[in-house]
Amino acid sequence: MDMSSMMSAQLSQLRHTVSLSVMKMAQNTMAAGATAMIQDFSNAQQSVQQAAQAAPHPTAGKVIDISV
């Protein structure tokens, strides 16, 4: 093998390694973002449920409107 082909092979391996590293970092970032969104959604659902339980309808079951 001559020097040019060896350097070309090393450069190709380096590019492959760097692209894998960048892909792993992007996946980790996306996974962290997805985890944060799921947690925020869970917190929002809990606060909506708590608000629904804490503030019942003011006249529900107290006044009956019947017309004949």
N, C-alpha and C positions, 0 to 999 in steps of 0.2 A: 504494500500500500504506500502510496506517496503521501506527503505531508498534507496536501490539499484535501484529499479524500478523508484523511483522519480528522482534520479540523472540521470538515463539513459534517462528518458523523457526530462529532462532539457537539457542534453547534445545534444540530438537529435534536440531540438528546437533551441539551440544555433548554431549548425552546419547548420541548414536550414537558419537561419537569416544571418549567415556569407556568405553562398553561394549566397543568394539573393543580399547581399551588393556587393560582388565581381562581380556578373553578371551585376548589375547596373553600377558599375564603368567601366567595360569593354565595355558596350554599350555606355556610355558617351564618352569614349575614341575613340571608333570606329566612332561615330557620328561626333565628332570634326575632326577626320582625314578625313572623307568623305567630310565634309563642306570645309575644307582647300583645298582638291583636286579639288572640284568643282570650288572654287574661283580661284585657279591657272589655271585651264582649261579655265575659262571665261577670265581671264587676257591674257592668251596666244592667244586665239581666237581674242581678240580685237587688240592685237599688230600685229597679222598676217594681219588682215583686214586693219589696218592703214598703214602697210608697202606696201600692195598691192595697196592701193589708192595713196600713196605718190610716188611710183616709177613705173609709167606706162612703158610699153614697149617703147624703144627708137625710133623705127621706125613705130610703129603701126599707120596706117592711113596716113603716110607721103609719103611712097614709094610704088608704085604699080609695080609689076613685071609681065608683060604679055608676053607670047611667043605664036606665031602663027605657 
